[in-house]
Amino acid sequence: MRKTIKMPRILKINWIKDLSISVVFNNGESRIIDFRKVLNKINLVEYSPARILYDSKEFEKVELENNTLSWNNVEQYITMRNKDKMKVPYQIGADVLLKHSRPEKSELALKIGRLIKESRMSLGLTQQELAIMSGTSRSYISRIENDMSDVELGTLRKIIEIGLGKNLEISIK
Protein backbone atom coordinates (compact mmCIF):
# COMPACT_ATOMS: atom_id res chain seq x y z
CA MET A 1 0.00 0.00 0.00
CA ARG A 2 1.31 3.44 -0.95
CA LYS A 3 1.76 5.93 1.82
CA THR A 4 0.27 9.37 1.19
CA ILE A 5 2.83 12.11 1.64
CA LYS A 6 1.36 15.19 3.25
CA MET A 7 3.05 18.26 1.88
CA PRO A 8 2.85 21.39 3.98
CA ARG A 9 0.87 24.22 2.43
CA ILE A 10 0.27 27.74 3.59
CA LEU A 11 -3.42 28.63 3.75
CA LYS A 12 -3.37 32.19 5.05
CA ILE A 13 -1.10 35.09 5.98
CA ASN A 14 -2.06 36.36 9.45
CA TRP A 15 0.27 39.31 9.74
CA ILE A 16 3.57 40.78 8.51
CA LYS A 17 5.94 42.71 10.79
CA ASP A 18 9.45 43.74 9.78
CA LEU A 19 10.88 40.58 8.19
CA SER A 20 8.61 38.17 10.05
CA ILE A 21 5.36 36.63 8.85
CA SER A 22 2.69 34.70 10.71
CA VAL A 23 0.95 32.11 8.53
CA VAL A 24 -1.53 29.28 8.94
CA PHE A 25 -0.35 25.92 7.59
CA ASN A 26 -2.69 23.19 6.38
CA ASN A 27 -2.21 21.31 9.65
CA GLY A 28 -4.16 24.17 11.30
CA GLU A 29 -1.13 25.56 13.08
CA SER A 30 -0.25 29.26 13.09
CA ARG A 31 3.50 29.63 12.81
CA ILE A 32 5.93 32.55 12.66
CA ILE A 33 8.65 32.66 10.02
CA ASP A 34 11.63 34.94 10.71
CA PHE A 35 12.89 35.71 7.22
CA ARG A 36 16.17 37.20 8.40
CA LYS A 37 17.05 33.67 9.47
CA VAL A 38 15.55 32.04 6.37
CA LEU A 39 17.31 34.36 3.93
CA ASN A 40 20.61 33.96 5.78
CA LYS A 41 20.14 30.18 5.88
CA ILE A 42 19.59 29.88 2.12
CA ASN A 43 22.74 31.96 1.68
CA LEU A 44 21.68 34.53 -0.91
CA VAL A 45 24.65 35.61 -2.99
CA GLU A 46 25.47 39.31 -3.08
CA TYR A 47 24.03 39.89 -6.56
CA SER A 48 20.86 37.84 -6.00
CA PRO A 49 17.69 39.75 -6.94
CA ALA A 50 16.05 38.31 -3.81
CA ARG A 51 18.31 40.45 -1.61
CA ILE A 52 15.73 43.25 -1.95
CA LEU A 53 13.63 41.24 0.51
CA TYR A 54 15.89 42.49 3.31
CA ASP A 55 14.08 45.82 2.74
CA SER A 56 10.88 45.60 4.81
CA LYS A 57 8.90 47.68 2.28
CA GLU A 58 9.78 45.22 -0.50
CA PHE A 59 9.30 42.26 1.82
CA GLU A 60 5.72 43.37 2.67
CA LYS A 61 4.73 42.91 -0.99
CA VAL A 62 4.43 39.19 -0.30
CA GLU A 63 1.39 37.33 -1.64
CA LEU A 64 -0.01 33.88 -1.08
CA GLU A 65 0.29 31.98 -4.35
CA ASN A 66 0.08 28.21 -4.91
CA ASN A 67 -0.04 27.68 -1.12
CA THR A 68 3.32 29.28 -0.49
CA LEU A 69 4.71 32.78 -0.11
CA SER A 70 5.50 34.61 -3.31
CA TRP A 71 7.14 37.93 -4.24
CA ASN A 72 6.42 39.26 -7.73
CA ASN A 73 8.63 42.29 -7.03
CA VAL A 74 11.82 40.19 -7.21
CA GLU A 75 13.33 40.34 -10.71
CA GLN A 76 13.77 36.64 -11.33
CA TYR A 77 13.68 34.95 -14.73
CA ILE A 78 13.83 31.42 -16.07
CA THR A 79 15.01 30.45 -19.54
CA MET A 80 12.49 28.50 -21.57
CA ARG A 81 13.38 25.69 -23.99
CA ASN A 82 13.08 28.10 -26.90
CA LYS A 83 15.64 30.37 -25.11
CA ASP A 84 13.05 33.02 -24.25
CA LYS A 85 13.22 34.43 -20.74
CA MET A 86 10.13 34.47 -18.57
CA LYS A 87 9.70 36.47 -15.35
CA VAL A 88 8.62 34.29 -12.41
CA PRO A 89 7.84 35.20 -8.82
CA TYR A 90 10.37 34.46 -6.11
CA GLN A 91 9.08 31.63 -3.93
CA ILE A 92 10.40 29.46 -1.13
CA GLY A 93 8.70 26.10 -0.72
CA ALA A 94 6.21 25.73 2.13
CA ASP A 95 8.17 22.68 3.35
CA VAL A 96 11.28 24.84 3.85
CA LEU A 97 9.22 27.58 5.49
CA LEU A 98 7.61 25.10 7.89
CA LYS A 99 11.04 23.77 8.83
CA HIS A 100 12.31 27.28 9.60
CA SER A 101 9.26 28.48 11.53
CA ARG A 102 8.14 28.37 15.14
CA PRO A 103 4.66 27.94 16.61
CA GLU A 104 2.69 31.07 17.36
CA LYS A 105 0.86 31.02 20.66
CA SER A 106 -2.72 32.17 20.19
CA GLU A 107 -4.51 34.15 22.87
CA LEU A 108 -7.34 31.61 22.78
CA ALA A 109 -5.00 28.67 23.43
CA LEU A 110 -3.37 30.54 26.30
CA LYS A 111 -6.77 31.27 27.84
CA ILE A 112 -8.03 27.67 27.48
CA GLY A 113 -4.99 26.19 29.21
CA ARG A 114 -5.17 28.73 32.02
CA LEU A 115 -8.95 28.25 32.47
CA ILE A 116 -8.63 24.46 32.66
CA LYS A 117 -5.83 24.69 35.22
CA GLU A 118 -7.67 27.23 37.37
CA SER A 119 -10.88 25.16 37.32
CA ARG A 120 -9.03 21.93 38.08
CA MET A 121 -7.18 23.49 41.01
CA SER A 122 -10.32 25.16 42.42
CA LEU A 123 -11.97 21.71 42.45
CA GLY A 124 -8.92 20.25 44.22
CA LEU A 125 -8.19 17.82 41.36
CA THR A 126 -4.76 16.64 40.27
CA GLN A 127 -3.92 16.43 36.58
CA GLN A 128 -4.05 12.63 36.92
CA GLU A 129 -7.56 12.71 38.44
CA LEU A 130 -8.84 15.06 35.71
CA ALA A 131 -7.25 12.88 33.03
CA ILE A 132 -8.91 9.71 34.35
CA MET A 133 -12.31 11.41 34.64
CA SER A 134 -12.12 12.85 31.11
CA GLY A 135 -10.55 9.84 29.38
CA THR A 136 -7.22 11.43 28.52
CA SER A 137 -3.72 11.19 29.95
CA ARG A 138 -2.03 13.25 32.66
CA SER A 139 0.68 14.32 30.22
CA TYR A 140 -1.97 15.57 27.76
CA ILE A 141 -3.66 17.63 30.49
CA SER A 142 -0.24 19.04 31.40
CA ARG A 143 0.53 19.93 27.77
CA ILE A 144 -2.82 21.74 27.42
CA GLU A 145 -2.41 23.63 30.69
CA ASN A 146 1.12 24.67 29.72
CA ASP A 147 0.11 25.69 26.18
CA MET A 148 2.25 22.99 24.60
CA SER A 149 -0.60 21.27 22.74
CA ASP A 150 -3.74 22.20 20.90
CA VAL A 151 -6.93 20.52 22.00
CA GLU A 152 -9.64 19.12 19.75
CA LEU A 153 -13.16 20.33 20.41
CA GLY A 154 -14.47 16.88 21.36
CA THR A 155 -11.65 16.37 23.84
CA LEU A 156 -12.11 19.87 25.24
CA ARG A 157 -15.78 19.09 25.78
CA LYS A 158 -14.92 15.87 27.67
CA ILE A 159 -12.41 17.69 29.88
CA ILE A 160 -14.79 20.58 30.67
CA GLU A 161 -18.12 18.77 30.94
CA ILE A 162 -17.16 15.32 32.22
CA GLY A 163 -13.84 15.94 33.96
CA LEU A 164 -14.58 19.33 35.51
CA GLY A 165 -18.38 19.05 35.62
CA LYS A 166 -18.77 22.48 33.97
CA ASN A 167 -20.62 23.69 30.86
CA LEU A 168 -18.68 24.48 27.69
CA GLU A 169 -19.87 27.57 25.86
CA ILE A 170 -18.25 28.79 22.66
CA SER A 171 -18.95 32.09 20.94
CA ILE A 172 -17.64 33.84 17.89
CA LYS A 173 -17.26 37.60 18.23
Secondary structure as GFF3:
##gff-version 3
##sequence-region A 1 173
A	DSSP	beta_strand	10	17	.	.	.	ID=ss1
A	DSSP	beta_strand	20	25	.	.	.	ID=ss2
A	DSSP	beta_strand	30	34	.	.	.	ID=ss3
A	DSSP	alpha_helix	35	41	.	.	.	ID=ss4
A	DSSP	three_ten_helix	49	54	.	.	.	ID=ss5
A	DSSP	alpha_helix	56	59	.	.	.	ID=ss6
A	DSSP	beta_strand	63	65	.	.	.	ID=ss7
A	DSSP	beta_strand	68	71	.	.	.	ID=ss8
A	DSSP	beta_strand	77	79	.	.	.	ID=ss9
A	DSSP	beta_strand	85	87	.	.	.	ID=ss10
A	DSSP	beta_strand	90	92	.	.	.	ID=ss11
A	DSSP	alpha_helix	94	99	.	.	.	ID=ss12
A	DSSP	beta_strand	101	103	.	.	.	ID=ss13
A	DSSP	alpha_helix	107	122	.	.	.	ID=ss14
A	DSSP	alpha_helix	127	134	.	.	.	ID=ss15
A	DSSP	alpha_helix	138	145	.	.	.	ID=ss16
A	DSSP	alpha_helix	153	157	.	.	.	ID=ss17
A	DSSP	pi_helix	158	163	.	.	.	ID=ss18
###
